[in-house]
Amino acid sequence: MTTKTRMRGLTRRATLALASATALASMLTLAAPSSALAQAKKTLIVAEPTHGIGYLPLYVAIHKGYFADQNIEVKIMTVDSGSGHTNAVLTGQAFAFIGGPEHNAFAKLKGAELRAVVNVVDRGNVYFVAKKGMEPKPGQSMADYFKGKKIGVGQYSGTPNSITRYLMAKYGLDVKKDVTLVETATAAVIATVKTGAADIGNVSEPLIARGLKEGLWGEPFLSIPDELGPYAYSTLNVRLDSIEKDPDTVQKFVNGVVMGLKFTYSNPAEATLIAKKEFPTMSEEDLKATLDRTFKDKLWSADGSISQASWDTGSAVVREAGILKQDVKYDEIIDNRFLKAVKAEVAK
C-alpha cells in the first residue's frame, strides 16, 4: 500500500469519526434544557490526583470543545496530596474530582454526600510482572506461585496496593505470613525488582515497557483488567448539592465527558496528538507504550456507564484492604440519571 493510499484511508476514517462525534454533540446539546443553554457560560474546575494518560478522554473533551458546545468551560486542577482532590470538591474549590467512587463512600461515612455521575476508567490499571527466571510455571496456580514471594507495590491505601491485598485474600494467602509486600513509591517498584528486593512487580505503563526494554521481566503474567473485569477505577464525582441545585450543569458536564470517551475510541490518532500536547515532556516511547496497552485492554469506559458490577469490585477491593470499614450501597454514592438522559437522547 502506498503512502498516498494509507493517507486517504486515514482521512476517510478521521472524517467518519469526526462526523459521528459531531452528530453526537448535536444530540447531547439537546439533552440539556434550553433554559440552561441560555445562561452565561460557567467555569467548572475538575480536581485530579495526578495528571495522567488514564484521564485522556477528559482532556480530549476539553480540546475538542465538547464542553464549550454545552456552554460550559472545564479547567483542570492537579491536587497531588492524597485525598486533596476529594476535599477540593467538598470545600467548593472544585466542581468535580476524578477518582474511584470509594472516595464518595469514605466521605459518606463521615457525613458528606458525593455522587459519581460518569465513568472514565472502567478497568483496574494494574499488572503483575515477574523478574526474569521467576515466572509462574505452566499450569501453576496463582496461590502456589505467589506464596513466599516478595512483591514490589505502591504504598498502602493506594489502589495498586489494595488490589494486591484483595488478590492475595482471593488466593487464600495471608499478606503478613505468606507473602512480603515491599511497599514503596510506584515509580520505584522497578528498582525493587532490579535490585532483588522484590521477585514480582505490581506496575502499569510506562514502567512495564521500561522493564521489557531492559530485559528485567517479560510481558505481565497477570492482567487485572482481565482478572477483575469491570471496575469503577476512576469516575467523575460531584457534590449531591450540585445535583440537587444545578442538575442542568451536571447534565452538560456528563454530556461532554461521554463525547470525549467516544471520540477517543473512534479516533485514536487524533487522541494521541492531544496526549502529546498534554504530556509534552513524556518520551514518544513511553507515550506509545501507555496508549497501546490502554487501547488494547480497553481501560476506558466506552460510554461513561457505571455498572453495579464495577462498584461491587471496587467495594470488595477496598473492603478487603481494610480501607473502607463498612458496606456502602451503589445508589448511595452513584447517580446514573444523567447517563440515562444521554442514552435516551442518542437512542432517538
Residue frames as qw, qx, qy, qz and C-alpha x, y, z in Angstrom:
[[0.000, 0.889, 0.457, 0.000, 0.00, 0.00, 0.00],
 [0.420, 0.467, -0.028, 0.778, 1.39, 3.41, -0.96],
 [0.192, -0.209, -0.441, 0.851, 1.75, 6.33, 1.43],
 [0.289, -0.047, -0.189, -0.937, -0.95, 8.21, -0.51],
 [0.580, -0.275, -0.680, -0.354, -3.34, 5.25, -0.21],
 [0.459, -0.312, -0.684, 0.473, -2.71, 5.00, 3.53],
 [0.041, -0.130, -0.213, 0.967, -3.27, 8.72, 3.97],
 [0.430, -0.175, -0.416, -0.782, -6.54, 8.56, 2.01],
 [0.589, -0.327, -0.738, -0.034, -7.68, 5.70, 4.30],
 [0.339, -0.269, -0.527, 0.732, -6.74, 7.66, 7.41],
 [0.136, -0.005, -0.055, -0.989, -8.55, 10.74, 6.08],
 [0.526, -0.279, -0.584, -0.552, -11.73, 8.77, 5.40],
 [0.565, -0.367, -0.698, 0.242, -11.68, 7.21, 8.89],
 [0.222, -0.190, -0.340, 0.894, -10.95, 10.53, 10.55],
 [0.270, -0.128, -0.264, -0.917, -13.79, 12.18, 8.59],
 [0.589, -0.353, -0.659, -0.308, -16.27, 9.46, 9.60],
 [0.497, -0.326, -0.612, 0.522, -15.17, 9.65, 13.26],
 [0.067, -0.087, -0.142, 0.984, -15.48, 13.44, 13.26],
 [0.410, -0.233, -0.439, -0.765, -18.92, 13.26, 11.64],
 [0.602, -0.381, -0.702, -0.006, -20.06, 10.74, 14.26],
 [0.386, -0.289, -0.476, 0.735, -18.74, 12.85, 17.14],
 [0.087, -0.043, -0.091, -0.991, -20.32, 16.00, 15.66],
 [0.511, -0.339, -0.579, -0.537, -23.70, 14.26, 15.36],
 [0.578, -0.402, -0.648, 0.291, -23.45, 13.06, 18.96],
 [0.230, -0.134, -0.265, 0.927, -22.51, 16.56, 20.09],
 [0.288, -0.210, -0.296, -0.886, -25.61, 17.97, 18.42],
 [0.616, -0.398, -0.630, -0.256, -27.85, 15.40, 20.08],
 [0.557, -0.342, -0.557, 0.511, -26.32, 15.85, 23.51],
 [0.048, 0.096, -0.081, 0.991, -26.66, 19.62, 23.33],
 [0.506, -0.352, -0.396, -0.681, -30.39, 18.94, 23.16],
 [0.622, -0.307, -0.698, 0.176, -30.14, 16.80, 26.31],
 [0.248, -0.248, -0.414, 0.840, -29.60, 19.98, 28.35],
 [0.127, 0.785, 0.588, -0.151, -32.76, 22.07, 28.74],
 [0.379, 0.640, 0.228, 0.628, -32.89, 25.21, 26.57],
 [0.320, -0.928, -0.082, -0.173, -33.31, 27.44, 29.61],
 [0.734, -0.530, 0.200, 0.376, -29.91, 26.27, 30.86],
 [0.663, 0.264, 0.320, 0.623, -28.31, 26.89, 27.47],
 [0.114, 0.869, 0.216, 0.430, -29.44, 30.50, 27.62],
 [0.556, -0.811, 0.002, 0.182, -27.43, 31.12, 30.78],
 [0.158, 0.871, -0.465, 0.004, -23.94, 32.62, 30.76],
 [0.790, 0.263, -0.536, 0.140, -21.10, 30.14, 30.34],
 [0.688, -0.690, 0.186, -0.130, -20.00, 28.59, 33.64],
 [0.375, 0.593, -0.689, 0.180, -16.44, 27.64, 34.50],
 [0.919, -0.353, 0.001, -0.175, -16.12, 24.27, 36.22],
 [0.023, 0.683, -0.719, 0.128, -12.96, 23.10, 37.96],
 [0.967, -0.059, -0.223, -0.106, -12.14, 19.39, 37.93],
 [0.326, -0.733, 0.585, -0.117, -9.62, 18.26, 40.55],
 [0.909, 0.230, -0.349, -0.013, -7.37, 15.34, 39.62],
 [0.770, -0.599, 0.171, 0.138, -4.92, 13.47, 41.90],
 [0.487, -0.369, 0.521, 0.596, -2.29, 13.40, 39.15],
 [0.501, 0.638, -0.196, -0.551, -2.05, 14.47, 35.54],
 [0.439, -0.221, 0.855, 0.167, -2.11, 11.12, 33.77],
 [0.238, 0.129, -0.706, -0.654, -2.95, 9.49, 30.46],
 [0.006, -0.319, -0.937, 0.143, -5.66, 7.48, 32.22],
 [0.152, 0.667, 0.463, -0.564, -7.74, 10.65, 32.15],
 [0.204, -0.099, 0.526, 0.819, -7.13, 11.38, 28.47],
 [0.040, 0.565, 0.739, 0.365, -10.83, 11.26, 27.41],
 [0.190, -0.840, -0.366, 0.353, -11.49, 14.18, 29.78],
 [0.255, -0.540, 0.273, 0.754, -8.66, 16.18, 28.19],
 [0.206, 0.200, 0.742, 0.606, -9.94, 15.21, 24.74],
 [0.007, -0.766, -0.643, -0.026, -13.38, 16.61, 25.61],
 [0.201, -0.804, -0.062, 0.556, -11.73, 19.91, 26.54],
 [0.263, -0.341, 0.531, 0.730, -9.54, 20.10, 23.43],
 [0.139, 0.318, 0.800, 0.490, -12.37, 19.14, 21.08],
 [0.192, -0.125, -0.013, -0.973, -14.65, 21.81, 22.52],
 [0.379, -0.368, -0.820, -0.220, -17.31, 19.40, 23.73],
 [0.259, -0.534, -0.577, 0.561, -17.80, 21.31, 26.97],
 [0.004, 0.266, -0.103, -0.958, -17.81, 24.63, 25.15],
 [0.259, -0.202, -0.709, -0.624, -20.57, 23.21, 22.93],
 [0.403, -0.543, -0.733, 0.070, -22.54, 22.68, 26.14],
 [0.090, -0.832, -0.052, -0.544, -21.95, 26.30, 27.15],
 [0.701, -0.704, 0.092, 0.069, -19.56, 25.41, 29.97],
 [0.402, 0.720, -0.522, 0.221, -15.82, 25.74, 30.40],
 [0.923, -0.378, -0.051, 0.058, -13.87, 22.99, 32.16],
 [0.210, 0.780, -0.524, 0.270, -10.45, 23.58, 33.71],
 [0.885, -0.118, -0.422, 0.159, -8.20, 21.01, 35.35],
 [0.242, -0.801, 0.415, -0.357, -6.59, 21.45, 38.76],
 [0.765, 0.121, -0.607, 0.178, -4.00, 18.86, 39.79],
 [0.500, -0.690, 0.303, -0.426, -4.02, 18.22, 43.54],
 [0.722, 0.242, -0.630, 0.152, -1.23, 15.76, 44.31],
 [0.085, -0.390, 0.637, -0.660, -1.91, 15.24, 48.01],
 [0.074, 0.117, 0.947, -0.292, -3.77, 12.07, 48.89],
 [0.103, 0.630, 0.766, -0.066, -7.41, 12.99, 49.41],
 [0.093, -0.400, -0.004, 0.912, -6.83, 16.60, 48.32],
 [0.135, -0.099, -0.624, -0.764, -8.84, 16.18, 45.11],
 [0.306, -0.537, -0.783, -0.071, -11.85, 14.95, 47.11],
 [0.279, -0.581, -0.409, 0.646, -11.52, 17.75, 49.64],
 [0.076, -0.114, 0.280, 0.950, -11.37, 20.31, 46.83],
 [0.294, -0.374, -0.662, -0.579, -14.92, 19.31, 45.87],
 [0.433, -0.565, -0.668, 0.219, -16.17, 19.05, 49.45],
 [0.288, -0.525, -0.223, 0.769, -14.93, 22.56, 50.20],
 [0.373, 0.845, 0.331, -0.195, -16.30, 24.04, 46.98],
 [0.189, -0.661, 0.444, 0.575, -12.92, 24.75, 45.38],
 [0.054, 0.174, -0.820, -0.542, -13.79, 22.38, 42.54],
 [0.698, 0.070, -0.104, -0.705, -16.97, 21.23, 40.84],
 [0.984, 0.035, -0.091, -0.148, -15.87, 17.61, 40.37],
 [0.256, -0.655, 0.706, 0.082, -12.95, 15.31, 41.11],
 [0.803, 0.297, -0.466, -0.221, -11.70, 12.26, 39.28],
 [0.071, -0.386, 0.857, -0.333, -11.09, 9.15, 41.36],
 [0.296, -0.177, -0.933, -0.100, -12.72, 5.91, 42.41],
 [0.482, -0.563, -0.286, -0.607, -16.24, 6.08, 43.92],
 [0.687, -0.334, -0.545, 0.346, -14.79, 4.62, 47.10],
 [0.225, 0.096, -0.230, 0.942, -13.84, 8.22, 47.90],
 [0.444, -0.383, -0.231, -0.776, -17.56, 9.00, 47.91],
 [0.774, -0.366, -0.514, -0.051, -18.06, 6.08, 50.29],
 [0.525, -0.080, -0.443, 0.722, -15.32, 7.34, 52.62],
 [0.064, -0.223, 0.052, -0.971, -16.94, 10.78, 52.64],
 [0.597, -0.406, -0.421, -0.550, -20.40, 9.36, 53.28],
 [0.725, -0.330, -0.553, 0.244, -19.24, 7.54, 56.37],
 [0.356, -0.143, -0.301, 0.873, -18.03, 10.92, 57.63],
 [0.116, 0.667, 0.526, -0.516, -21.36, 12.60, 56.88],
 [0.132, 0.518, -0.303, -0.789, -20.68, 14.13, 53.43],
 [0.713, 0.434, 0.528, -0.157, -22.64, 13.40, 50.25],
 [0.064, 0.546, -0.574, -0.607, -20.84, 12.89, 46.94],
 [0.823, 0.333, 0.411, -0.208, -22.03, 11.10, 43.80],
 [0.325, -0.208, 0.701, 0.599, -20.25, 9.54, 40.84],
 [0.531, 0.590, 0.222, -0.567, -22.04, 10.73, 37.68],
 [0.763, 0.598, -0.199, -0.144, -19.93, 9.36, 34.80],
 [0.869, -0.295, 0.301, 0.258, -17.18, 6.77, 34.40],
 [0.291, 0.831, -0.425, -0.208, -13.79, 7.28, 32.75],
 [0.226, 0.430, -0.874, 0.014, -11.57, 4.30, 33.66],
 [0.845, -0.148, 0.038, -0.512, -13.58, 1.08, 33.91],
 [0.933, 0.060, -0.319, 0.158, -10.77, -1.42, 34.41],
 [0.626, -0.729, 0.155, 0.230, -8.06, -1.73, 37.04],
 [0.527, 0.786, -0.296, 0.127, -4.88, -0.30, 35.50],
 [0.476, -0.637, 0.596, -0.108, -2.61, -2.76, 37.31],
 [0.868, 0.337, -0.359, -0.068, -0.38, -5.59, 36.03],
 [0.710, -0.577, 0.399, 0.053, 1.92, -8.10, 37.70],
 [0.648, 0.630, -0.426, 0.037, 5.32, -8.85, 36.18],
 [0.897, -0.402, 0.122, 0.139, 7.91, -11.39, 37.31],
 [0.143, -0.778, 0.549, 0.272, 11.66, -10.97, 37.34],
 [0.683, 0.455, -0.523, -0.229, 13.25, -12.95, 34.51],
 [0.391, 0.232, -0.868, 0.198, 13.66, -16.57, 35.61],
 [0.106, 0.082, 0.769, -0.625, 10.96, -16.31, 38.29],
 [0.504, -0.010, -0.315, -0.804, 7.85, -16.57, 36.10],
 [0.762, -0.066, 0.452, -0.458, 4.96, -18.90, 37.03],
 [0.198, -0.165, 0.925, 0.280, 5.38, -22.46, 35.74],
 [0.436, -0.058, -0.576, -0.690, 2.85, -23.69, 33.17],
 [0.622, -0.367, -0.649, -0.239, -0.34, -24.76, 34.95],
 [0.357, -0.101, -0.619, 0.692, 0.84, -23.44, 38.32],
 [0.210, -0.812, -0.540, -0.072, -1.92, -21.92, 40.44],
 [0.091, 0.765, -0.112, 0.628, -1.61, -18.30, 41.47],
 [0.687, -0.690, 0.087, -0.210, -1.90, -19.31, 45.14],
 [0.922, -0.165, 0.101, 0.336, 1.07, -21.64, 44.80],
 [0.588, 0.516, 0.030, 0.623, 3.07, -19.20, 42.71],
 [0.081, -0.824, 0.077, -0.555, 2.67, -16.13, 44.93],
 [0.790, -0.611, -0.052, -0.015, 3.33, -17.96, 48.21],
 [0.772, -0.369, 0.105, 0.507, 6.70, -16.98, 49.64],
 [0.513, 0.488, 0.231, 0.668, 7.28, -14.25, 47.06],
 [0.220, -0.511, -0.178, 0.812, 8.29, -10.63, 47.61],
 [0.304, 0.704, 0.560, 0.315, 6.00, -8.21, 45.78],
 [0.231, -0.139, -0.016, 0.963, 7.06, -4.66, 44.93],
 [0.026, -0.703, -0.664, -0.255, 3.97, -2.46, 45.16],
 [0.001, -0.599, 0.005, -0.801, 2.88, 1.12, 45.81],
 [0.027, -0.186, 0.626, -0.756, 2.16, 2.41, 49.30],
 [0.047, -0.418, -0.879, 0.227, -0.72, 1.24, 51.48],
 [0.231, 0.647, 0.420, -0.593, -4.08, 2.92, 50.75],
 [0.233, 0.459, -0.482, -0.709, -3.15, 3.33, 47.10],
 [0.850, 0.225, 0.025, -0.476, -5.29, 1.31, 44.68],
 [0.645, 0.417, -0.640, -0.022, -2.48, -0.97, 43.36],
 [0.007, 0.289, -0.825, 0.486, -1.69, -1.91, 46.97],
 [0.620, 0.035, 0.428, -0.656, -5.36, -2.55, 47.74],
 [0.822, 0.333, -0.281, -0.366, -5.73, -4.72, 44.64],
 [0.411, 0.399, -0.798, 0.186, -2.70, -6.75, 45.69],
 [0.243, -0.148, 0.753, -0.593, -4.17, -7.36, 49.14],
 [0.750, 0.192, 0.143, -0.616, -7.55, -8.26, 47.60],
 [0.739, 0.386, -0.513, -0.205, -5.95, -10.79, 45.24],
 [0.187, 0.333, -0.862, 0.334, -3.88, -12.43, 47.96],
 [0.487, -0.002, 0.606, -0.629, -7.06, -12.94, 50.01],
 [0.791, 0.333, -0.118, -0.499, -8.80, -14.30, 46.91],
 [0.650, 0.393, -0.650, 0.005, -5.95, -16.81, 46.50],
 [0.855, -0.457, -0.243, -0.041, -6.17, -17.76, 50.17],
 [0.662, 0.176, -0.316, 0.657, -2.90, -16.11, 51.14],
 [0.412, -0.840, -0.246, 0.253, -2.13, -14.00, 54.22],
 [0.405, 0.827, -0.107, 0.375, -0.25, -10.80, 53.32],
 [0.337, -0.817, 0.402, -0.238, 1.51, -10.90, 56.70],
 [0.726, -0.358, 0.587, -0.013, 2.61, -14.53, 56.58],
 [0.824, 0.269, 0.478, 0.143, 2.52, -15.95, 53.07],
 [0.558, 0.627, 0.154, 0.521, 3.95, -13.07, 51.02],
 [0.409, -0.479, -0.136, 0.765, 6.07, -9.99, 51.62],
 [0.292, 0.883, 0.319, 0.183, 4.78, -6.66, 50.38],
 [0.514, -0.161, 0.028, 0.842, 7.67, -4.34, 49.56],
 [0.109, 0.889, 0.444, -0.026, 5.75, -1.06, 49.75],
 [0.426, -0.273, 0.173, 0.845, 7.38, 1.88, 48.02],
 [0.303, 0.581, -0.060, -0.753, 6.70, 4.76, 45.65],
 [0.828, 0.437, 0.308, -0.168, 5.05, 3.47, 42.48],
 [0.511, 0.800, -0.313, -0.027, 7.90, 4.68, 40.27],
 [0.140, -0.651, 0.733, -0.137, 10.40, 2.84, 42.49],
 [0.909, -0.025, 0.341, -0.239, 8.81, -0.59, 42.02],
 [0.802, 0.551, -0.221, 0.067, 11.04, -1.25, 39.02],
 [0.134, 0.692, -0.615, 0.353, 14.09, -0.66, 41.24],
 [0.664, -0.362, 0.540, -0.370, 12.87, -3.17, 43.86],
 [0.957, 0.230, 0.161, -0.067, 12.76, -5.89, 41.19],
 [0.575, 0.717, -0.334, 0.208, 16.06, -4.84, 39.63],
 [0.048, -0.655, 0.636, -0.406, 17.92, -5.00, 42.95],
 [0.489, -0.022, -0.870, 0.058, 16.31, -8.27, 44.03],
 [0.194, -0.057, 0.563, -0.802, 14.35, -6.68, 46.86],
 [0.697, 0.250, 0.334, -0.583, 11.23, -7.99, 45.09],
 [0.402, -0.005, 0.864, 0.304, 10.54, -11.01, 42.88],
 [0.192, 0.621, 0.708, 0.275, 7.34, -9.58, 41.42],
 [0.070, -0.113, -0.043, 0.990, 6.38, -6.05, 40.46],
 [0.187, 0.713, 0.660, -0.146, 2.92, -4.51, 40.58],
 [0.186, -0.353, 0.239, 0.885, 3.18, -1.94, 37.79],
 [0.530, 0.727, 0.412, -0.140, 1.47, -0.23, 34.87],
 [0.611, 0.470, 0.203, 0.604, 2.73, 1.56, 31.76],
 [0.653, 0.648, -0.389, -0.044, 5.18, 3.01, 31.01],
 [0.406, -0.607, 0.672, -0.127, 7.06, 1.03, 33.68],
 [0.895, 0.114, 0.428, -0.053, 6.07, -2.26, 32.01],
 [0.707, 0.694, -0.028, 0.136, 7.69, -1.19, 28.74],
 [0.009, 0.850, -0.496, 0.179, 10.81, 0.10, 30.51],
 [0.645, -0.389, 0.647, -0.117, 11.32, -3.24, 32.27],
 [0.879, 0.370, 0.302, 0.014, 10.74, -5.11, 29.00],
 [0.476, 0.840, -0.223, 0.136, 13.32, -2.96, 27.25],
 [0.173, -0.734, 0.623, -0.209, 15.89, -3.63, 30.00],
 [0.643, 0.140, -0.751, -0.060, 15.18, -7.36, 29.91],
 [0.200, -0.302, 0.659, -0.659, 14.17, -7.20, 33.56],
 [0.518, 0.194, 0.737, -0.388, 10.86, -9.01, 33.03],
 [0.112, 0.208, 0.801, 0.550, 8.63, -10.33, 30.27],
 [0.350, -0.399, -0.365, -0.765, 5.03, -9.45, 29.49],
 [0.464, -0.314, 0.462, -0.687, 2.72, -9.35, 32.55],
 [0.192, -0.031, -0.980, -0.037, 1.75, -12.80, 33.78],
 [0.063, -0.578, -0.769, 0.265, -1.36, -11.39, 35.47],
 [0.007, 0.287, 0.256, 0.923, -3.54, -8.64, 34.00],
 [0.114, 0.303, 0.652, -0.685, -6.02, -7.02, 36.37],
 [0.461, 0.244, -0.189, -0.832, -8.22, -5.77, 33.50],
 [0.581, 0.058, -0.741, -0.330, -8.70, -9.44, 32.59],
 [0.293, -0.060, -0.871, 0.389, -8.70, -10.81, 36.14],
 [0.050, 0.350, 0.604, -0.714, -11.24, -8.44, 37.70],
 [0.159, 0.573, 0.700, 0.395, -13.23, -7.20, 34.69],
 [0.071, -0.784, -0.242, -0.568, -15.48, -4.11, 35.12],
 [0.564, -0.395, -0.385, 0.614, -14.05, -1.92, 37.87],
 [0.021, 0.959, 0.196, 0.206, -15.07, 1.66, 38.65],
 [0.736, -0.078, -0.129, 0.660, -11.43, 2.74, 38.84],
 [0.188, -0.207, -0.044, 0.959, -11.78, 6.45, 38.04],
 [0.081, 0.728, 0.654, 0.190, -15.18, 8.15, 37.91],
 [0.081, 0.353, -0.031, 0.932, -16.09, 11.83, 37.91],
 [0.363, -0.520, -0.726, 0.264, -17.74, 12.79, 41.17],
 [0.051, -0.506, -0.051, -0.860, -19.71, 15.84, 42.30],
 [0.140, 0.016, 0.649, -0.748, -21.45, 17.01, 45.44],
 [0.047, 0.518, 0.854, 0.023, -25.05, 15.85, 45.87],
 [0.007, 0.706, 0.277, -0.652, -25.77, 19.51, 46.48],
 [0.028, 0.371, -0.497, -0.784, -24.66, 20.28, 42.89],
 [0.035, -0.221, -0.909, -0.351, -27.08, 17.68, 41.54],
 [0.043, -0.642, -0.720, 0.260, -29.98, 19.00, 43.57],
 [0.018, -0.757, -0.152, 0.636, -29.39, 22.70, 42.91],
 [0.274, 0.690, -0.365, -0.561, -28.00, 22.69, 39.37],
 [0.774, 0.081, 0.626, 0.054, -28.81, 19.46, 37.51],
 [0.615, 0.784, 0.056, -0.065, -28.60, 21.25, 34.13],
 [0.081, 0.836, -0.543, -0.013, -24.89, 21.94, 34.62],
 [0.563, -0.309, 0.766, -0.028, -24.22, 18.38, 35.78],
 [0.788, 0.432, 0.432, -0.073, -26.03, 17.09, 32.68],
 [0.480, 0.858, -0.183, -0.025, -23.95, 19.24, 30.35],
 [0.214, -0.695, 0.686, -0.020, -20.77, 18.14, 32.11],
 [0.697, -0.035, 0.715, -0.040, -21.69, 14.45, 31.69],
 [0.711, 0.671, 0.181, -0.106, -22.60, 15.06, 28.04],
 [0.253, 0.868, -0.426, -0.036, -19.13, 16.45, 27.35],
 [0.404, -0.486, 0.774, -0.034, -17.32, 13.60, 29.09],
 [0.779, 0.236, 0.575, -0.083, -19.29, 10.97, 27.15],
 [0.612, 0.789, -0.031, -0.052, -18.42, 12.69, 23.87],
 [0.024, -0.791, 0.611, -0.001, -14.75, 12.72, 24.91],
 [0.624, -0.207, 0.751, -0.060, -14.84, 8.97, 25.60],
 [0.772, 0.480, 0.411, -0.067, -16.49, 8.17, 22.29],
 [0.432, 0.871, -0.230, -0.045, -14.14, 10.36, 20.28],
 [0.276, -0.671, 0.688, 0.015, -11.06, 8.90, 21.97],
 [0.671, -0.012, 0.741, 0.013, -12.05, 5.37, 20.97],
 [0.680, 0.636, 0.364, -0.029, -13.25, 6.28, 17.46],
 [0.481, 0.830, -0.139, 0.246, -10.24, 8.44, 16.58],
 [0.808, -0.481, 0.001, 0.342, -7.14, 7.19, 18.42],
 [0.619, 0.311, 0.091, 0.715, -4.78, 9.03, 16.07],
 [0.025, -0.727, -0.048, -0.684, -6.13, 12.46, 16.99],
 [0.711, -0.689, -0.086, -0.106, -6.47, 11.44, 20.63],
 [0.837, -0.128, -0.025, 0.531, -2.76, 10.61, 20.54],
 [0.339, 0.524, 0.048, 0.780, -1.97, 14.09, 19.21],
 [0.408, -0.778, -0.066, -0.473, -3.93, 15.57, 22.12],
 [0.868, -0.451, -0.078, 0.193, -2.00, 13.33, 24.52],
 [0.679, 0.197, -0.028, 0.707, 1.25, 14.72, 23.13],
 [0.007, -0.685, -0.030, -0.728, 0.03, 18.24, 23.87],
 [0.667, -0.682, -0.061, -0.292, -0.99, 17.30, 27.42],
 [0.826, -0.463, 0.225, 0.228, 2.28, 15.45, 28.12],
 [0.489, 0.844, -0.218, 0.025, 4.93, 17.33, 26.13],
 [0.107, -0.722, 0.674, -0.114, 7.84, 16.05, 28.23],
 [0.837, -0.091, 0.521, -0.141, 6.85, 12.37, 28.01],
 [0.148, -0.385, 0.761, 0.500, 9.03, 10.39, 25.62],
 [0.624, 0.234, -0.410, -0.623, 7.46, 9.10, 22.40],
 [0.416, 0.118, -0.901, 0.022, 8.36, 5.57, 23.51],
 [0.033, 0.147, 0.782, -0.604, 6.60, 5.85, 26.88],
 [0.468, 0.271, 0.102, -0.835, 3.57, 7.56, 25.38],
 [0.593, 0.214, -0.611, -0.479, 3.15, 4.90, 22.72],
 [0.297, 0.021, -0.933, 0.201, 3.54, 2.03, 25.18],
 [0.175, 0.200, 0.623, -0.735, 0.97, 3.53, 27.53],
 [0.551, 0.312, -0.042, -0.773, -1.61, 4.30, 24.85],
 [0.488, 0.206, -0.783, -0.325, -1.11, 0.98, 23.05],
 [0.195, -0.101, -0.932, 0.290, -1.86, -1.01, 26.20],
 [0.274, 0.263, 0.436, -0.816, -4.72, 1.28, 27.22],
 [0.594, 0.290, -0.285, -0.694, -6.48, 0.84, 23.87],
 [0.432, 0.163, -0.877, -0.131, -5.68, -2.89, 23.73],
 [0.194, -0.188, -0.882, 0.385, -7.09, -3.62, 27.17],
 [0.236, -0.612, -0.485, -0.578, -9.98, -1.14, 26.78],
 [0.339, -0.194, -0.597, 0.701, -9.24, 0.52, 30.10],
 [0.189, 0.051, 0.085, -0.977, -11.55, 3.46, 29.40],
 [0.443, 0.431, 0.686, -0.384, -15.30, 3.18, 29.63],
 [0.279, 0.278, 0.676, 0.622, -16.93, 3.08, 26.20],
 [0.122, -0.630, -0.490, -0.589, -19.92, 5.21, 27.17],
 [0.113, -0.469, 0.328, -0.812, -19.43, 6.51, 30.71],
 [0.771, -0.391, -0.351, -0.359, -21.60, 3.84, 32.34],
 [0.104, -0.443, 0.745, -0.488, -21.01, 2.89, 35.98],
 [0.703, -0.150, -0.617, -0.319, -22.32, -0.64, 36.38],
 [0.762, -0.566, 0.123, -0.290, -23.32, -2.34, 39.60],
 [0.963, 0.005, -0.069, 0.261, -20.62, -4.94, 38.90],
 [0.487, 0.570, -0.224, 0.624, -17.96, -2.24, 38.59],
 [0.314, -0.677, 0.302, -0.593, -18.79, -0.90, 42.06],
 [0.943, -0.308, 0.005, -0.122, -19.08, -4.40, 43.53],
 [0.843, 0.214, -0.184, 0.458, -15.46, -4.99, 42.51],
 [0.190, 0.629, -0.244, 0.713, -14.25, -1.59, 43.68],
 [0.607, -0.610, 0.141, -0.489, -16.01, -2.03, 47.00],
 [0.979, -0.173, -0.083, 0.064, -14.64, -5.55, 47.53],
 [0.665, 0.405, -0.260, 0.571, -11.09, -4.34, 46.92],
 [0.005, -0.584, 0.319, -0.747, -11.14, -1.51, 49.48],
 [0.783, -0.480, 0.048, -0.393, -13.11, -3.57, 52.00],
 [0.959, -0.020, -0.178, 0.218, -10.53, -6.38, 51.86],
 [0.501, 0.439, -0.282, 0.690, -7.70, -3.87, 52.20],
 [0.434, -0.527, -0.549, 0.482, -9.36, -2.53, 55.35],
 [0.156, 0.065, 0.062, 0.984, -9.68, 0.99, 53.94],
 [0.486, -0.303, -0.242, -0.783, -13.48, 1.04, 53.73],
 [0.114, -0.181, 0.832, -0.513, -14.78, -0.12, 57.10],
 [0.458, 0.318, 0.729, -0.398, -18.40, -0.86, 56.20],
 [0.343, 0.359, 0.746, 0.443, -20.53, -1.58, 53.17],
 [0.203, 0.493, 0.076, -0.842, -21.89, 1.37, 51.20],
 [0.607, 0.456, 0.651, -0.016, -24.61, 0.68, 48.63],
 [0.435, 0.257, 0.506, 0.699, -24.35, 1.57, 44.94],
 [0.028, 0.751, 0.447, 0.485, -27.19, 4.11, 44.87],
 [0.457, -0.822, -0.191, 0.280, -25.80, 5.88, 47.95],
 [0.393, -0.612, 0.305, 0.615, -22.72, 7.06, 46.04],
 [0.222, -0.013, 0.692, 0.687, -23.56, 6.69, 42.32],
 [0.416, 0.587, 0.357, -0.595, -26.20, 8.61, 40.35],
 [0.411, 0.074, 0.748, 0.516, -26.96, 7.32, 36.86],
 [0.344, 0.742, 0.483, -0.312, -29.74, 9.73, 35.90],
 [0.142, 0.796, -0.258, -0.528, -27.51, 11.88, 33.70],
 [0.137, -0.270, 0.868, 0.392, -26.11, 8.92, 31.77],
 [0.350, 0.442, 0.823, -0.067, -29.66, 7.68, 31.25],
 [0.292, 0.822, 0.173, -0.457, -30.54, 11.06, 29.74],
 [0.015, 0.596, -0.618, -0.512, -27.58, 10.79, 27.35],
 [0.227, 0.013, 0.950, 0.214, -28.59, 7.30, 26.24],
 [0.352, 0.631, 0.637, -0.271, -32.21, 8.34, 25.78],
 [0.237, 0.811, -0.103, -0.525, -31.17, 11.26, 23.57],
 [0.043, -0.443, 0.785, 0.431, -28.80, 9.17, 21.45],
 [0.311, 0.192, 0.931, 0.021, -31.49, 6.50, 21.01],
 [0.411, 0.646, 0.326, -0.555, -33.95, 8.96, 19.47]]
